[in-house]
Each structure stands twice: as C-alpha cells, then as structure tokens.
Amino acid sequence: MLLAGCPGVLEDPDRFLTTIEGCAVDPVEDILGSGSCAGNSCHNASDQAAGLDLASEDIESRLVDVVSLSCNDRPFIDSSDINNSALLLKIEGATPADCGSPMPLVGSLSSSEQQCLRAWIETLVGGASDDGGVGTADGGL
C-alpha cells in the first residue's frame, strides 16, 4: 500500500536547538557555530585554526577530553576539571602564557555568552565546576 501526504510544518523548531536555562542564545550554534568562532572563518570545517572544527556535526566528540594543539596539552574541555579547559581559559580571558592568544582574536564574548558556554560545558560533563559555575577569569561572571 502506498500512502502520500504533505510533510507538514514544524511548529516549534527551537526545541531542536541546544537550550540552556537562563541563556538567550544557543551556545553551540550562536557562539561556537555560525556566531563568533566558526563563522569568522577561523574554526570551521575547512579552516580549522589550531586543528579545531567548531562547525561540523558532533562537536562534543572533538572537544571533551581532546587535547588542544595550542594550549600545552590541556583538553579543549577537561571533563575532570572544567576550569582547566583550554576553551574556557581562552574565552574567559584567563589564557596562560603557554596557551596562545585569548579568543576570539578580535573583540570578546559578553559575560552572558561566557556564562552560557560554561553552563553548556557543565551539561556535557555532567555537573558544575568546583567554583559552582562561576567563572574565575574576571572575578566571577
């Protein structure tokens, strides 16, 4: 039997975004993806500055416990200590001397964007950081 029909309309496409309570933006799409990081031709699938692709599918597999090429063997996201994560150190402005430049190279992420990214990372690794989710780079976000 062959059935045909209209595909319909997705009533709530936002439910498929990465939503973090209290965040006005999607940390993966709006910050890491087409926003600041991958969208500026730095960390997309073809450019991959420092070997980092933030645009392709399954971003978590390229970040959690994967060693950064530019941050002295620190993982992009350290699942045992998110405060040691190269990604957070670089975007929160606490970049150690052995970690290259703070990110993004031009401008900076707002405090709310940093908080959302930190909250997303906490959901990936299954819990809050030792400081209760408060950033340490600028005295707390």
N, C-alpha and C positions, 0 to 999 in steps of 0.2 A: 504494500500500500504506500502511495506517495502522498505526503502532506505538504502543502505550501502555505506560507503565511508571511506577514510582514515582520521584520526583525524587531520592531518596536523602538522605543526611545528609553534611554537610561535616565530614570527620574532623578537619581542622586549620584552623579559621577564623582562628587567629592568624597564619597565614602570609600573610594579606592585609593585615596591619597594617604600618605603617611601622616596621621594626625597625632599630635602630642598635646595633651591638655594644657591650656594656657598659651599655646603658640598660635600666632596669627598667620604663620607661614608653614609650609611643608618643608621640614629641614632637608629632606633628600632632594626634592625637585627644585625648590626655590632658593636654597642656599648652596648645596653641593652641586646640583644638576645645572639646569639652564641659567641659574642665577649667577652668583659670583665666581664659582670655582671652575666648572666645566664650560660654562657659557662664554667665558672670556678667552677661549682658545688656549687654555693652559692645561687643564686636566680632563680633556675629553678623550674619546676613543682613539682618535688619530694622533693627537699631540702628546698626551701622557707625560707632561713635565714631571721630572723625578720618578718616572715609571708609574705614575698614578693616574688611573682612569676612573673618574667620578661620574661618567655619563652612561655607561653601559649597564645592562641588567645585572642583578645580583651584586650590588655594590658592597654588601656586608662581607661577602667572601673575599673581597680584595682589601678589606680594612681591618677586621677583627683578628688580632694576633699575627698580622702580616707586617714584617719588618720594613720600615721606611728606608729608602735608599739615601735620604738626605738628612737623617736625624740620628746618627750614631747608634744604629741597631735598636732604636726604640720602635715598637709597633705603632702603626697608624692609630689603632685603638687597642689599648692594653686591657684585656678582659680581667686581669687580676688587680689592676690599679689604673683607673681611667685618668687619674691626674698625671700619669706618666705617658699618656697617649700623645704621640707626635702631632696628631691632628689638632687636639685641644691646645697643646702648648703653642703651636704656630698661630692659631686663630685668636687665642686669648691674649696674645702679646707677651707671653712668658717664654719666648723662644730662647733656649740655652744657646751658648756660643757654638756648640757643636751641631746645631740643628738648622743651619742656614737662615734664610730670611723669614720674618713673620709673614703670614698670609692673611688676606690677599696682598699682593705686592703693592697695589695702589689702593688707598683707602683702607677701610676696616669694616668688619661686621659690627652691627649695632649690638648693644648689650642684650637686647631681647633675642636677636638672631643667635648669639653665642649661647644664651640660656637654652634656646630650643634645640640647638645642636647637641649640647651637653645632655639634655633630657632624652633625646633620641638615642644617644650613645648608651645612656643608662638602661634604656629599654632593651638594647641589643645584648648587653652583658648581664642583664637580669638583676639590677639593683642600683642603689645610689652609691655615689662615691663616698670616700671616708669623710669628706667635708660636708656631707648632706646635700650634695648637688650644687653647692655654691662655688663659683669659680674663684681661683686664687690669684689670677694674674693681676687684677686691678683692685685688690682689696675686697673682692666679692662682687658678683654681678647683680 
